Amino acid sequence: MGALARARGGALTTAVIRWFVRHYGVDMGEAADPDVASYQTFNDFFTRALKPGARPVANADLICPIDGAVSQFGRIERDQIFQAKGHRYTTTALLAGDAALARDFEDGEFATLYLSPKDYHRIHMPCDGRLRQMVYVPGELFSVNPATARGVPGLFARNERVVCLFEGPRGPFAMVLVGATIVGSMATVWHGVVNPPRRPDVCTWRYDDRPVVLRRGEEMGRFLLGSTVVMLFPKDCMRFNAGWAPERPVRMGEAMASYLTPGPTALPA
């Protein structure tokens, strides 16, 4: 599917994109380029940019990083993340078995956000962040839709994923990009395409010697086809938007959370 999505198929590519737009109800009116015939590959269409101003950034400490829907969010109970009724998984499993990294988020907060095929598929920063490391974790490619989340134990800690660890204004936070069925690739703005290739082992990149700093609202990565982002935050750091609830639609840039105490909301210059 990744090879097909990268193919320059001319009229056939345009026909597939037109079908996709009709079938999923994609709003091309908000795209920077609304002409489906202008996209030379399905990947170009799927990672399309939005018009300037289409996603205003709220005046909030932390903003929603994607268009999609809330899957689950709330407190991490010691190291347990709630997936769906009857299913939990651990922060250690999500973070490639690294118990030391997982300790940063003990009794912290998490948010799991689902992107459907019709959604805008670029991922943005919830707050300012300095990249510490990126970890590619091989795994399964189960679907990540709500029905599968209810039926597959430990889904997000079993699927292929890219773990991005940042230092933020109030300590560490993680953004985990989770792969899924026929997701062609995941990419970050500092690395480019992370997969393919699909590696057999965990791979880690550290950024101590070349600082990567991204500001709140900036693009940090992108998916091909629908998938999920899981975010982890430390204990006693934040309070989620009172209007959030499981299955609630969300848009990139809306208010996601506020810090519990006054203090810095941005990294030092």
Solvent accessible surface area in square Angstrom, and as a share of the most:
residue,aa,sasa,rsa
1,M,122,0.55
2,G,15,0.15
3,A,69,0.53
4,L,128,0.64
5,A,15,0.12
6,R,123,0.45
7,A,47,0.36
8,R,173,0.63
9,G,35,0.34
10,G,50,0.48
11,A,89,0.69
12,L,127,0.63
13,T,14,0.08
14,T,21,0.12
15,A,54,0.42
16,V,67,0.39
17,I,0,0.00
18,R,113,0.41
19,W,124,0.43
20,F,13,0.06
21,V,28,0.16
22,R,172,0.63
23,H,109,0.49
24,Y,79,0.30
25,G,54,0.51
26,V,12,0.07
27,D,82,0.43
28,M,22,0.10
29,G,48,0.46
30,E,35,0.16
31,A,0,0.00
32,A,56,0.43
33,D,57,0.29
34,P,72,0.46
35,D,75,0.39
36,V,13,0.08
37,A,55,0.43
38,S,52,0.34
39,Y,24,0.09
40,Q,105,0.47
41,T,10,0.06
42,F,26,0.11
43,N,25,0.13
44,D,64,0.33
45,F,0,0.00
46,F,1,0.01
47,T,13,0.07
48,R,16,0.06
49,A,39,0.30
50,L,26,0.13
51,K,94,0.40
52,P,133,0.83
53,G,69,0.66
54,A,26,0.20
55,R,24,0.09
56,P,104,0.65
57,V,66,0.38
58,A,31,0.24
59,N,160,0.82
60,A,21,0.16
61,D,35,0.18
62,L,1,0.00
63,I,0,0.00
64,C,0,0.00
65,P,0,0.00
66,I,0,0.00
67,D,8,0.04
68,G,12,0.12
69,A,25,0.20
70,V,1,0.01
71,S,26,0.17
72,Q,37,0.16
73,F,52,0.22
74,G,17,0.17
75,R,132,0.48
76,I,0,0.00
77,E,96,0.43
78,R,147,0.54
79,D,28,0.15
80,Q,55,0.24
81,I,0,0.00
82,F,60,0.25
83,Q,3,0.01
84,A,5,0.04
85,K,184,0.78
86,G,76,0.73
87,H,34,0.15
88,R,107,0.39
89,Y,11,0.04
90,T,38,0.22
91,T,0,0.00
92,T,38,0.22
93,A,41,0.32
94,L,0,0.00
95,L,3,0.01
96,A,33,0.26
97,G,51,0.49
98,D,54,0.28
99,A,51,0.39
100,A,59,0.46
101,L,20,0.10
102,A,6,0.05
103,R,156,0.57
104,D,55,0.28
105,F,1,0.00
106,E,77,0.34
107,D,44,0.23
108,G,0,0.00
109,E,17,0.08
110,F,4,0.02
111,A,0,0.00
112,T,3,0.01
113,L,0,0.00
114,Y,38,0.15
115,L,0,0.00
116,S,24,0.16
117,P,36,0.23
118,K,99,0.42
119,D,16,0.09
120,Y,15,0.06
121,H,0,0.00
122,R,45,0.16
123,I,0,0.00
124,H,18,0.08
125,M,0,0.00
126,P,0,0.00
127,C,2,0.01
128,D,11,0.06
129,G,0,0.00
130,R,87,0.32
131,L,4,0.02
132,R,63,0.23
133,Q,16,0.07
134,M,0,0.00
135,V,9,0.05
136,Y,2,0.01
137,V,9,0.05
138,P,39,0.25
139,G,42,0.40
140,E,91,0.41
141,L,65,0.33
142,F,65,0.27
143,S,39,0.25
144,V,7,0.04
145,N,54,0.28
146,P,67,0.42
147,A,63,0.49
148,T,27,0.16
149,A,5,0.04
150,R,138,0.50
151,G,50,0.48
152,V,26,0.15
153,P,74,0.46
154,G,12,0.11
155,L,0,0.00
156,F,3,0.01
157,A,15,0.12
158,R,105,0.38
159,N,0,0.00
160,E,2,0.01
161,R,9,0.03
162,V,0,0.00
163,V,1,0.01
164,C,0,0.00
165,L,0,0.00
166,F,0,0.00
167,E,62,0.28
168,G,7,0.07
169,P,20,0.12
170,R,57,0.21
171,G,19,0.18
172,P,25,0.16
173,F,3,0.01
174,A,0,0.00
175,M,0,0.00
176,V,0,0.00
177,L,0,0.00
178,V,0,0.00
179,G,1,0.01
180,A,4,0.03
181,T,69,0.40
182,I,87,0.44
183,V,3,0.02
184,G,8,0.07
185,S,12,0.07
186,M,1,0.01
187,A,13,0.10
188,T,5,0.03
189,V,74,0.42
190,W,34,0.12
191,H,62,0.28
192,G,33,0.32
193,V,86,0.49
194,V,0,0.00
195,N,0,0.00
196,P,51,0.32
197,P,87,0.55
198,R,107,0.39
199,R,58,0.21
200,P,119,0.75
201,D,93,0.48
202,V,75,0.43
203,C,37,0.22
204,T,73,0.43
205,W,65,0.23
206,R,136,0.50
207,Y,6,0.02
208,D,103,0.53
209,D,127,0.66
210,R,123,0.45
211,P,100,0.63
212,V,21,0.12
213,V,53,0.30
214,L,15,0.07
215,R,94,0.34
216,R,84,0.31
217,G,15,0.14
218,E,75,0.34
219,E,38,0.17
220,M,0,0.00
221,G,1,0.01
222,R,69,0.25
223,F,0,0.00
224,L,15,0.07
225,L,25,0.12
226,G,13,0.12
227,S,0,0.00
228,T,1,0.01
229,V,0,0.00
230,V,0,0.00
231,M,0,0.00
232,L,0,0.00
233,F,4,0.02
234,P,18,0.11
235,K,111,0.47
236,D,99,0.51
237,C,11,0.07
238,M,6,0.03
239,R,143,0.52
240,F,24,0.10
241,N,47,0.24
242,A,109,0.84
243,G,44,0.43
244,W,11,0.04
245,A,45,0.35
246,P,69,0.43
247,E,128,0.57
248,R,77,0.28
249,P,103,0.65
250,V,5,0.03
251,R,124,0.45
252,M,14,0.06
253,G,0,0.00
254,E,43,0.19
255,A,36,0.28
256,M,0,0.00
257,A,5,0.04
258,S,46,0.30
259,Y,19,0.07
260,L,71,0.35
261,T,84,0.49
262,P,135,0.85
263,G,42,0.41
264,P,86,0.54
265,T,68,0.39
266,A,50,0.39
267,L,14,0.07
268,P,100,0.63
269,A,141,1.09
